[in-house]
């Protein structure tokens, strides 16, 4: 499995299901949207060594990234929005998680304290051009 899109799955989903752990090394794209009960991304995310894109949107209770994010060297695109606490922690140069994600080529972080999507891009990264990645249009990996 190379692509996983979880959206509007809320019953008891305060953590990602363990079956994802079994396929962790095969994922290239992980999209998490409208997971209102999700509180943390588990440590096994750092085993997703082929992960190229991670998109997280409208997970308002999410406030934890695993400590080994800097080891996801294939990760080229990381977008997060609608996750107020996590957006605050991922702010460029000032957020506690910034050192773990600053190596990622394209980082887009929403406004802290805002639960509705409002992407701000990593300083120095231009808007994606034709064929690039935008907020709701993803490449065919």
C-alpha atoms as a printed R data frame, in Angstrom:
    type eleno elety resid chain resno       x      y       z
1   ATOM     1    CA   UNK     A     1   0.000  0.000   0.000
2   ATOM     2    CA   UNK     A     2   1.513  3.343  -0.995
3   ATOM     3    CA   UNK     A     3  -1.367  5.757  -0.375
4   ATOM     4    CA   UNK     A     4  -3.599  6.183   2.668
5   ATOM     5    CA   UNK     A     5  -6.316  8.811   3.011
6   ATOM     6    CA   UNK     A     6  -8.256  8.896   6.297
7   ATOM     7    CA   UNK     A     7 -11.084 11.402   6.441
8   ATOM     8    CA   UNK     A     8 -14.054 11.853   8.787
9   ATOM     9    CA   UNK     A     9 -13.182  8.713  10.750
10  ATOM    10    CA   UNK     A    10 -13.934  9.757  14.299
11  ATOM    11    CA   UNK     A    11 -15.174  6.873  16.381
12  ATOM    12    CA   UNK     A    12 -12.429  6.008  18.828
13  ATOM    13    CA   UNK     A    13  -9.785  7.371  16.485
14  ATOM    14    CA   UNK     A    14  -7.718  9.277  19.005
15  ATOM    15    CA   UNK     A    15  -4.633  7.477  17.704
16  ATOM    16    CA   UNK     A    16  -3.923  5.952  14.304
17  ATOM    17    CA   UNK     A    17  -4.925  2.281  13.965
18  ATOM    18    CA   UNK     A    18  -2.161 -0.258  14.571
19  ATOM    19    CA   UNK     A    19  -2.748 -2.007  11.230
20  ATOM    20    CA   UNK     A    20  -1.110  1.016   9.647
21  ATOM    21    CA   UNK     A    21   2.064  0.077  11.539
22  ATOM    22    CA   UNK     A    22   2.304 -3.165   9.567
23  ATOM    23    CA   UNK     A    23   2.337 -1.302   6.245
24  ATOM    24    CA   UNK     A    24   4.343  1.702   7.471
25  ATOM    25    CA   UNK     A    25   7.389  1.095   5.302
26  ATOM    26    CA   UNK     A    26   5.350  1.070   2.077
27  ATOM    27    CA   UNK     A    27   3.502  4.384   2.348
28  ATOM    28    CA   UNK     A    28   4.464  7.257   0.079
29  ATOM    29    CA   UNK     A    29   1.459  9.476   0.816
30  ATOM    30    CA   UNK     A    30  -0.471  9.875   4.074
31  ATOM    31    CA   UNK     A    31  -3.476 12.210   4.236
32  ATOM    32    CA   UNK     A    32  -5.373 12.810   7.484
33  ATOM    33    CA   UNK     A    33  -8.409 15.107   7.253
34  ATOM    34    CA   UNK     A    34 -11.277 15.908   9.646
35  ATOM    35    CA   UNK     A    35 -10.144 13.519  12.376
36  ATOM    36    CA   UNK     A    36 -11.682 15.446  15.240
37  ATOM    37    CA   UNK     A    37 -10.617 13.001  17.964
38  ATOM    38    CA   UNK     A    38  -7.032 12.364  16.782
39  ATOM    39    CA   UNK     A    39  -4.628 13.514  19.504
40  ATOM    40    CA   UNK     A    40  -1.223 12.246  18.393
41  ATOM    41    CA   UNK     A    41   0.693 10.795  15.498
42  ATOM    42    CA   UNK     A    42   2.358  7.596  16.769
43  ATOM    43    CA   UNK     A    43   6.100  6.998  16.824
44  ATOM    44    CA   UNK     A    44   5.878  4.368  14.082
45  ATOM    45    CA   UNK     A    45   5.311  7.191  11.576
46  ATOM    46    CA   UNK     A    46   9.097  7.554  11.617
47  ATOM    47    CA   UNK     A    47   9.308  4.043  10.080
48  ATOM    48    CA   UNK     A    48   7.588  5.384   6.958
49  ATOM    49    CA   UNK     A    49  10.942  5.837   5.255
50  ATOM    50    CA   UNK     A    50   9.381  6.090   1.764
51  ATOM    51    CA   UNK     A    51   6.869  8.755   2.799
52  ATOM    52    CA   UNK     A    52   6.997 11.645   0.323
53  ATOM    53    CA   UNK     A    53   3.910 13.594   1.355
54  ATOM    54    CA   UNK     A    54   2.146 14.090   4.693
55  ATOM    55    CA   UNK     A    55  -1.008 16.215   4.726
56  ATOM    56    CA   UNK     A    56  -2.900 16.870   7.972
57  ATOM    57    CA   UNK     A    57  -5.982 19.107   8.054
58  ATOM    58    CA   UNK     A    58  -8.732 19.851  10.565
59  ATOM    59    CA   UNK     A    59  -7.568 17.628  13.409
60  ATOM    60    CA   UNK     A    60  -8.163 20.201  16.166
61  ATOM    61    CA   UNK     A    61  -6.994 18.035  19.093
62  ATOM    62    CA   UNK     A    62  -3.776 16.928  17.413
63  ATOM    63    CA   UNK     A    63  -0.773 18.344  19.243
64  ATOM    64    CA   UNK     A    64   1.938 15.687  18.960
65  ATOM    65    CA   UNK     A    65   4.412 14.677  16.265
66  ATOM    66    CA   UNK     A    66   6.813 11.777  16.808
67  ATOM    67    CA   UNK     A    67  10.334 12.729  17.828
68  ATOM    68    CA   UNK     A    68  12.049 11.185  14.797
69  ATOM    69    CA   UNK     A    69  10.460 13.325  12.076
70  ATOM    70    CA   UNK     A    70  13.903 14.525  10.986
71  ATOM    71    CA   UNK     A    71  14.678 10.935   9.912
72  ATOM    72    CA   UNK     A    72  11.970 11.012   7.225
73  ATOM    73    CA   UNK     A    73  14.463 12.040   4.566
74  ATOM    74    CA   UNK     A    74  12.183 11.151   1.620
75  ATOM    75    CA   UNK     A    75   9.483 13.515   2.921
76  ATOM    76    CA   UNK     A    76   9.221 16.386   0.424
77  ATOM    77    CA   UNK     A    77   5.814 17.871   1.256
78  ATOM    78    CA   UNK     A    78   4.344 18.482   4.718
79  ATOM    79    CA   UNK     A    79   1.133 20.463   5.098
80  ATOM    80    CA   UNK     A    80  -0.765 21.036   8.291
81  ATOM    81    CA   UNK     A    81  -3.782 23.229   8.859
82  ATOM    82    CA   UNK     A    82  -6.796 23.385  11.129
83  ATOM    83    CA   UNK     A    83  -4.761 21.898  13.992
84  ATOM    84    CA   UNK     A    84  -4.225 24.965  16.215
85  ATOM    85    CA   UNK     A    85  -1.824 23.545  18.810
86  ATOM    86    CA   UNK     A    86   0.250 21.611  16.310
87  ATOM    87    CA   UNK     A    87   0.390 24.578  13.913
88  ATOM    88    CA   UNK     A    88   1.737 26.698  16.764
89  ATOM    89    CA   UNK     A    89   4.435 24.115  17.538
90  ATOM    90    CA   UNK     A    90   5.458 23.865  13.871
91  ATOM    91    CA   UNK     A    91   5.914 27.595  13.226
92  ATOM    92    CA   UNK     A    92   9.150 28.372  11.367
93  ATOM    93    CA   UNK     A    93  12.083 29.183  13.646
94  ATOM    94    CA   UNK     A    94   9.941 29.543  16.792
95  ATOM    95    CA   UNK     A    95   7.922 26.345  17.165
96  ATOM    96    CA   UNK     A    96   9.259 23.458  19.222
97  ATOM    97    CA   UNK     A    97   8.790 21.019  16.326
98  ATOM    98    CA   UNK     A    98  10.453 23.272  13.743
99  ATOM    99    CA   UNK     A    99  13.911 21.642  14.091
100 ATOM   100    CA   UNK     A   100  12.334 18.258  13.262
101 ATOM   101    CA   UNK     A   101  10.565 19.468  10.102
102 ATOM   102    CA   UNK     A   102  12.829 22.233   8.776
103 ATOM   103    CA   UNK     A   103  14.629 19.794   6.428
104 ATOM   104    CA   UNK     A   104  11.423 19.173   4.448
105 ATOM   105    CA   UNK     A   105  11.466 20.875   1.045
106 ATOM   106    CA   UNK     A   106   7.866 22.158   1.098
107 ATOM   107    CA   UNK     A   107   6.323 22.929   4.469
108 ATOM   108    CA   UNK     A   108   2.947 24.666   4.677
109 ATOM   109    CA   UNK     A   109   1.645 25.546   8.136
110 ATOM   110    CA   UNK     A   110  -1.750 27.076   8.917
111 ATOM   111    CA   UNK     A   111  -2.283 29.948  11.304
112 ATOM   112    CA   UNK     A   112  -1.945 28.958  14.987
113 ATOM   113    CA   UNK     A   113  -5.184 29.115  16.919
114 ATOM   114    CA   UNK     A   114  -7.319 28.765  13.796
115 ATOM   115    CA   UNK     A   115  -9.295 25.581  13.206
116 ATOM   116    CA   UNK     A   116 -10.304 26.485   9.652
117 ATOM   117    CA   UNK     A   117  -7.686 25.966   6.925
118 ATOM   118    CA   UNK     A   118  -5.473 29.006   6.273
119 ATOM   119    CA   UNK     A   119  -2.145 27.792   4.897
120 ATOM   120    CA   UNK     A   120   1.064 29.822   5.259
121 ATOM   121    CA   UNK     A   121   4.066 28.544   3.376
122 ATOM   122    CA   UNK     A   122   7.569 27.972   4.660
123 ATOM   123    CA   UNK     A   123   9.667 31.121   4.137
124 ATOM   124    CA   UNK     A   124  11.539 30.952   0.848
125 ATOM   125    CA   UNK     A   125   9.218 28.355  -0.700
126 ATOM   126    CA   UNK     A   126   7.231 29.596  -3.661
127 ATOM   127    CA   UNK     A   127   3.655 28.659  -4.480
128 ATOM   128    CA   UNK     A   128   3.547 25.340  -6.368
129 ATOM   129    CA   UNK     A   129   3.464 25.711 -10.125
130 ATOM   130    CA   UNK     A   130   1.529 23.628 -12.616
131 ATOM   131    CA   UNK     A   131   2.052 19.972 -11.687
132 ATOM   132    CA   UNK     A   132   3.110 20.857  -8.142
133 ATOM   133    CA   UNK     A   133   1.248 20.380  -4.916
134 ATOM   134    CA   UNK     A   134  -1.514 22.648  -3.753
135 ATOM   135    CA   UNK     A   135  -3.745 22.439  -0.720
136 ATOM   136    CA   UNK     A   136  -6.315 20.032  -2.124
137 ATOM   137    CA   UNK     A   137  -4.586 18.735  -5.245
138 ATOM   138    CA   UNK     A   138  -1.924 16.119  -4.740
139 ATOM   139    CA   UNK     A   139   0.620 14.516  -7.080
140 ATOM   140    CA   UNK     A   140   0.111 10.958  -8.333
141 ATOM   141    CA   UNK     A   141   2.823  9.185  -6.346
